[in-house]
Amino acid sequence: MSPSIADLTLAQLKRLVAVKEQIASLETELARILGAVAEEESTPMPTVRKRRLSAKGRAAIAAAARARWAKARAAKAPKSPAKPKRTMSAAARKRMAQVAKARAAGRKTLAAK
């Protein structure tokens, strides 16, 4: 059975730390060497050229979109004309205001003042 870290002497702990530092430095050096080899072997990625659309092509696409929207709006058009908005006469508005004031004053009808 291997001893635990708590059972090691001070000299053994110092040696353990030194070995761990050596391992870390060797791993760093190995990564640097392998990284340099990998960079040398890798080929550069080909550049992808962006495709451009001509003004004529953009105009054709825009015209087609406008036509699609016009067709969609025509399909949604109302079938019957809208009803005219109802209006209330001045006399009716005056009467309703009088009723509201009477109710706010606690009366049930306008006649009983």
Contacts in CASP RR format, 6 or more apart in sequence:
PFRMAT RR
TARGET T0000
AUTHOR 0000-0000-0000
METHOD contacts of the structure
MODEL  1
MSPSIADLTLAQLKRLVAVKEQIASLETELARILGAVAEEESTPMPTVRK
RRLSAKGRAAIAAAARARWAKARAAKAPKSPAKPKRTMSAAARKRMAQVA
KARAAGRKTLAAK
5 13 0 8 1.000
5 16 0 8 1.000
8 16 0 8 1.000
53 61 0 8 1.000
88 96 0 8 1.000
98 110 0 8 1.000
99 110 0 8 1.000
102 108 0 8 1.000
102 109 0 8 1.000
102 110 0 8 1.000
107 113 0 8 1.000
END
